[in-house]
Amino acid sequence: MKVPQAHKKEKILEIHGHQRVDAYYWMNERENPEVISYLEEENSFLKEFMKPKEEFKNRLFEEMKGRIKEEDQSVPYFKSGFYWYVRYTQGAEYPIYCRKAGSLEGPEEVLLDVNELAKGKAYFQVGGTSASPDQKMLAFAADEVGRRIFTIHFKNLETGEILRESIPQVTGNLAWAGDNQTVFYSKQDPQTLRSFQIYRHVLGTKPEEDVLIFEEKDEEFTCAVHQSKSEDYLFIHSSSTISSEMRFLKSDNPFGEFQLLQARIPHLEYAADHYGDYFWIRTNDQATNFKLVKTPVTQTEKAHWQDEIPHRSDVLFENFELFSGYLVTQERFNGLTRIHIKPWEGEGHFLDFEEETYTAWISINPEFESDMLRFGYTSLTTPNSTFDYHMPSRKKLLLKQQEIVGGYDSSGYQAHRIWATAEDGAQVPISLVYKKSLFTQDGSNPLLLYAYGSYGFSMDAYFSSNRLSLLDRGFVFAIAHIRGGEDLGRPWYEEGKLLKKRNTFTDFIACGEKLIAEKITSTSRLYAMGGSAGGLLMGAVINMRPELFHGVIANVPFVDVVTTMLDESIPLTTGEFQEWGNPKNKEYYEYMLSYSPYDNIEAKAYPHLLVTSGLHDSQVQYWEPTKWVAKLRELKTDSNHLLLHTNMEAGHGGASGRFNALKELALEYTFLLILEGKAG
């Protein structure tokens, strides 16, 4: 096979008196035929490499697809007189949104059949959907490219007609006012895609007549509009990575003026809901791990906030749900989620979860007047489960557990946690799962180590039926709960960002070393995987410790950190200065430069590498992984595989549809199994 070779066109990039030479800078010209030609050449190279294993890859796809219950339905929830649910039909890629009035025994009303809407389109994604308060009109947003640029459409639920009226070039975020005629929505900057404007649209009028209600001037902030659980208020929520600010308006007064809840203050974050005479607010005001406060709707400034659940240094307060008789909270302790239920008067209690590593969350609970809590649960060995919990009697009812077609016996698999010691002594949890009958603690197990480690996003232990295709072939799967996430509380995040970002990478390396030291795997059988900011993690660790890993999968990797963060015209850049730093500041420039994967490629041996990308990606631009691969091809000294797959019809999330996405996963798993000699 002829290895693709990209042309070099050196461009000098200079700031702070320092020069960088980028020979592949030209690849950011999306419309340049030479760029498209190179992407197609890389895709052809990958296709040729996979050709001998094409039949195996297809079998793997069918195997994973075969575990999915094709005719499936979500658990209905009750709101505004209707039971709402989503279902799938045999062979269909996309969901069908439905509801039934009053009773589950009643006739089904199909709100949206996305399969019909997606016909003839290479990509189709429905974003926000919302019914008007009188339940007669449905607003929904659709993206036909994968760049997260949506068009809002309206469907008359009485006649079934989709109106010709639409609102193009928007984010997909929307909320109805109480008059059934007015919709508020957010709009993005056409170049940076930053959501920065809120508009008001009245049914029957043209989009160009829509009124700009709010504009977020600070380029580090984005904004969105949503409704309170009570539906009495509309909120405009502006937020950066370290600050937030909310405005509110009575839903029945759509032409009124939004009022400021609490003016933004650097490092003050808050998010409000409404119940009774109060706004209930999750905030980090003098509370690193967040707390719950309430304030009268007539006195909303911080001076009037009253603690309802005070700050705790060892517990991260994540979420809350208000009922007429109960306050339910979701929190994180020692790396695990837990749910606490407290009547307004009297003592509270925690839900009991018996597994060593798991994830639980508050699910959809739209009704205040209910004694029933809907929550979700999963673990590395337990499929996604939906429960109703009767709070007075403390009785739990399993409504649905994800069905694994062909059968699945959880007793054949083992999950547990171990802890790695980081470079600075921090203890980093690792969640593991494997098939008992294939596991041996002699270093001979192939192991896939996964992590993310950014934006305070916790990577919890979750079940995947697709993952069984690895476990049943002897793989151990592990999640490294590294700093940069909030797995062990807010400080865990703060210790993995800005000028402490390197902790994220050294934590991951420490986890790999621990798994080898425990003889769960070895360097010749250790694989790593991460996407987006997790792809940055992959790029950083293979520069730092390439010999530690046999193979690496980097999905839509954010690898050209310095150049991207210096270009404020690129989507997401300005909103992320508080996550990565602003390289226009010399201290941040030098620190970023010390770990930026693209800038630190050297003439040395690297692991086997599969890189994925999307031409229309709005979050990590396609040219980052493309440039990275081209430079690796130029400098690496090994003969290991280096493969790039660019989806020419999709964006950051890959292919749309529940089966199309599996084809990309089948490619990734086949790559790992080829390296293990198990792709036969």
Secondary structure in CASP SS format (residue, H / E / C, confidence):
PFRMAT SS
TARGET T0000
AUTHOR 0000-0000-0000
METHOD secondary structure of the structure
MODEL  1
M C 1.00
K C 1.00
V C 1.00
P C 1.00
Q C 1.00
A C 1.00
H C 1.00
K C 1.00
K C 1.00
E C 1.00
K E 1.00
I E 1.00
L E 1.00
E E 1.00
I E 1.00
H C 1.00
G C 1.00
H E 1.00
Q E 1.00
R E 1.00
V E 1.00
D E 1.00
A C 1.00
Y C 1.00
Y H 1.00
W H 1.00
M H 1.00
N H 1.00
E C 1.00
R C 1.00
E C 1.00
N C 1.00
P H 1.00
E H 1.00
V H 1.00
I H 1.00
S H 1.00
Y H 1.00
L H 1.00
E H 1.00
E H 1.00
E H 1.00
N H 1.00
S H 1.00
F H 1.00
L H 1.00
K H 1.00
E H 1.00
F H 1.00
M H 1.00
K H 1.00
P H 1.00
K H 1.00
E H 1.00
E H 1.00
F H 1.00
K H 1.00
N H 1.00
R H 1.00
L H 1.00
F H 1.00
E H 1.00
E H 1.00
M H 1.00
K H 1.00
G H 1.00
R C 1.00
I E 1.00
K C 1.00
E C 1.00
E C 1.00
D E 1.00
Q E 1.00
S C 1.00
V C 1.00
P C 1.00
Y E 1.00
F E 1.00
K E 1.00
S C 1.00
G C 1.00
F E 1.00
Y E 1.00
W E 1.00
Y E 1.00
V E 1.00
R E 1.00
Y E 1.00
T C 1.00
Q C 1.00
G C 1.00
A C 1.00
E C 1.00
Y C 1.00
P C 1.00
I E 1.00
Y E 1.00
C E 1.00
R E 1.00
K E 1.00
A E 1.00
G C 1.00
S C 1.00
L C 1.00
E C 1.00
G C 1.00
P C 1.00
E C 1.00
E E 1.00
V E 1.00
L E 1.00
L E 1.00
D E 1.00
V H 1.00
N H 1.00
E H 1.00
L H 1.00
A C 1.00
K C 1.00
G C 1.00
K C 1.00
A C 1.00
Y C 1.00
F C 1.00
Q E 1.00
V E 1.00
G E 1.00
G E 1.00
T E 1.00
S E 1.00
A E 1.00
S C 1.00
P C 1.00
D C 1.00
Q C 1.00
K C 1.00
M E 1.00
L E 1.00
A E 1.00
F E 1.00
A E 1.00
A E 1.00
D E 1.00
E C 1.00
V C 1.00
G C 1.00
R C 1.00
R C 1.00
I C 1.00
F E 1.00
T E 1.00
I E 1.00
H E 1.00
F E 1.00
K E 1.00
N E 1.00
L C 1.00
E C 1.00
T C 1.00
G C 1.00
E C 1.00
I E 1.00
L E 1.00
R E 1.00
E E 1.00
S E 1.00
I E 1.00
P E 1.00
Q E 1.00
V E 1.00
T C 1.00
G C 1.00
N C 1.00
L E 1.00
A E 1.00
W E 1.00
A C 1.00
G C 1.00
D C 1.00
N C 1.00
Q C 1.00
T E 1.00
V E 1.00
F E 1.00
Y E 1.00
S E 1.00
K E 1.00
Q E 1.00
D C 1.00
P C 1.00
Q C 1.00
T C 1.00
L C 1.00
R C 1.00
S E 1.00
F E 1.00
Q E 1.00
I E 1.00
Y E 1.00
R E 1.00
H E 1.00
V E 1.00
L C 1.00
G C 1.00
T C 1.00
K C 1.00
P H 1.00
E H 1.00
E H 1.00
D C 1.00
V E 1.00
L E 1.00
I E 1.00
F E 1.00
E E 1.00
E C 1.00
K C 1.00
D C 1.00
E C 1.00
E C 1.00
F C 1.00
T E 1.00
C E 1.00
A E 1.00
V E 1.00
H E 1.00
Q E 1.00
S C 1.00
K C 1.00
S C 1.00
E C 1.00
D C 1.00
Y E 1.00
L E 1.00
F E 1.00
I E 1.00
H E 1.00
S E 1.00
S E 1.00
S C 1.00
T C 1.00
I C 1.00
S C 1.00
S E 1.00
E E 1.00
M E 1.00
R E 1.00
F E 1.00
L E 1.00
K E 1.00
S C 1.00
D C 1.00
N C 1.00
P C 1.00
F C 1.00
G C 1.00
E C 1.00
F C 1.00
Q E 1.00
L E 1.00
L E 1.00
Q E 1.00
A C 1.00
R C 1.00
I C 1.00
P C 1.00
H C 1.00
L C 1.00
E C 1.00
Y E 1.00
A E 1.00
A E 1.00
D E 1.00
H E 1.00
Y E 1.00
G C 1.00
D C 1.00
Y E 1.00
F E 1.00
W E 1.00
I E 1.00
R E 1.00
T E 1.00
N C 1.00
D C 1.00
Q C 1.00
A C 1.00
T C 1.00
N C 1.00
F C 1.00
K E 1.00
L E 1.00
V E 1.00
K E 1.00
T E 1.00
P E 1.00
V C 1.00
T C 1.00
Q C 1.00
T C 1.00
E C 1.00
K H 1.00
A H 1.00
H H 1.00
W C 1.00
Q E 1.00
D E 1.00
E E 1.00
I E 1.00
P C 1.00
H C 1.00
R C 1.00
S C 1.00
D C 1.00
V E 1.00
L E 1.00
F E 1.00
E E 1.00
N E 1.00
F E 1.00
E E 1.00
L E 1.00
F C 1.00
S C 1.00
G C 1.00
Y E 1.00
L E 1.00
V E 1.00
T E 1.00
Q E 1.00
E E 1.00
R E 1.00
F E 1.00
N C 1.00
G C 1.00
L E 1.00
T E 1.00
R E 1.00
I E 1.00
H E 1.00
I E 1.00
K E 1.00
P E 1.00
W C 1.00
E C 1.00
G C 1.00
E C 1.00
G C 1.00
H E 1.00
F E 1.00
L C 1.00
D C 1.00
F C 1.00
E C 1.00
E C 1.00
E C 1.00
T C 1.00
Y E 1.00
T E 1.00
A E 1.00
W E 1.00
I E 1.00
S C 1.00
I C 1.00
N C 1.00
P C 1.00
E C 1.00
F C 1.00
E C 1.00
S C 1.00
D C 1.00
M E 1.00
L E 1.00
R E 1.00
F E 1.00
G E 1.00
Y E 1.00
T E 1.00
S E 1.00
L C 1.00
T C 1.00
T C 1.00
P C 1.00
N C 1.00
S E 1.00
T E 1.00
F E 1.00
D E 1.00
Y E 1.00
H E 1.00
M C 1.00
P C 1.00
S C 1.00
R C 1.00
K E 1.00
K E 1.00
L E 1.00
L E 1.00
L E 1.00
K E 1.00
Q E 1.00
Q C 1.00
E C 1.00
I E 1.00
V C 1.00
G C 1.00
G C 1.00
Y C 1.00
D C 1.00
S H 1.00
S H 1.00
G H 1.00
Y E 1.00
Q E 1.00
A E 1.00
H E 1.00
R E 1.00
I E 1.00
W E 1.00
A E 1.00
T E 1.00
A C 1.00
E C 1.00
D C 1.00
G C 1.00
A C 1.00
Q E 1.00
V E 1.00
P E 1.00
I E 1.00
S E 1.00
L E 1.00
V E 1.00
Y E 1.00
K E 1.00
K H 1.00
S H 1.00
L H 1.00
F C 1.00
T C 1.00
Q C 1.00
D C 1.00
G C 1.00
S C 1.00
N C 1.00
P C 1.00
L E 1.00
L E 1.00
L E 1.00
Y E 1.00
A C 1.00
Y C 1.00
G C 1.00
S C 1.00
Y C 1.00
G C 1.00
F C 1.00
S C 1.00
M C 1.00
D C 1.00
A C 1.00
Y C 1.00
F C 1.00
S C 1.00
S C 1.00
N C 1.00
R C 1.00
L H 1.00
S H 1.00
L H 1.00
L H 1.00
D C 1.00
R C 1.00
G C 1.00
F C 1.00
V E 1.00
F E 1.00
A E 1.00
I E 1.00
A E 1.00
H C 1.00
I C 1.00
R C 1.00
G C 1.00
G C 1.00
E C 1.00
D C 1.00
L C 1.00
G C 1.00
R H 1.00
P H 1.00
W H 1.00
Y H 1.00
E H 1.00
E C 1.00
G C 1.00
K C 1.00
L H 1.00
L H 1.00
K H 1.00
K C 1.00
R H 1.00
N H 1.00
T H 1.00
F H 1.00
T H 1.00
D H 1.00
F H 1.00
I H 1.00
A H 1.00
C H 1.00
G H 1.00
E H 1.00
K H 1.00
L H 1.00
I H 1.00
A H 1.00
E C 1.00
K C 1.00
I C 1.00
T C 1.00
S C 1.00
T H 1.00
S H 1.00
R H 1.00
L E 1.00
Y E 1.00
A E 1.00
M E 1.00
G E 1.00
G E 1.00
S C 1.00
A H 1.00
G H 1.00
G H 1.00
L H 1.00
L H 1.00
M H 1.00
G H 1.00
A H 1.00
V H 1.00
I H 1.00
N H 1.00
M H 1.00
R C 1.00
P H 1.00
E H 1.00
L H 1.00
F C 1.00
H C 1.00
G E 1.00
V E 1.00
I E 1.00
A E 1.00
N E 1.00
V C 1.00
P C 1.00
F C 1.00
V C 1.00
D C 1.00
V H 1.00
V H 1.00
T H 1.00
T H 1.00
M H 1.00
L H 1.00
D C 1.00
E C 1.00
S C 1.00
I C 1.00
P C 1.00
L C 1.00
T C 1.00
T H 1.00
G H 1.00
E H 1.00
F H 1.00
Q H 1.00
E H 1.00
W H 1.00
G C 1.00
N C 1.00
P C 1.00
K C 1.00
N C 1.00
K H 1.00
E H 1.00
Y H 1.00
Y H 1.00
E H 1.00
Y H 1.00
M H 1.00
L H 1.00
S H 1.00
Y H 1.00
S C 1.00
P C 1.00
Y C 1.00
D C 1.00
N C 1.00
I C 1.00
E C 1.00
A C 1.00
K C 1.00
A C 1.00
Y C 1.00
P C 1.00
H E 1.00
L E 1.00
L E 1.00
V E 1.00
T E 1.00
S E 1.00
G E 1.00
L C 1.00
H C 1.00
D C 1.00
S C 1.00
Q C 1.00
V C 1.00
Q C 1.00
Y C 1.00
W H 1.00
E H 1.00
P H 1.00
T H 1.00
K H 1.00
W H 1.00
V H 1.00
A H 1.00
K H 1.00
L H 1.00
R H 1.00
E H 1.00
L H 1.00
K C 1.00
T C 1.00
D C 1.00
S C 1.00
N C 1.00
H C 1.00
L E 1.00
L E 1.00
L E 1.00
H E 1.00
T E 1.00
N E 1.00
M C 1.00
E C 1.00
A C 1.00
G E 1.00
H C 1.00
G C 1.00
G E 1.00
A C 1.00
S C 1.00
G C 1.00
R C 1.00
F C 1.00
N H 1.00
A H 1.00
L H 1.00
K H 1.00
E H 1.00
L H 1.00
A H 1.00
L H 1.00
E H 1.00
Y H 1.00
T H 1.00
F H 1.00
L H 1.00
L H 1.00
I H 1.00
L H 1.00
E C 1.00
G C 1.00
K C 1.00
A C 1.00
G C 1.00
END
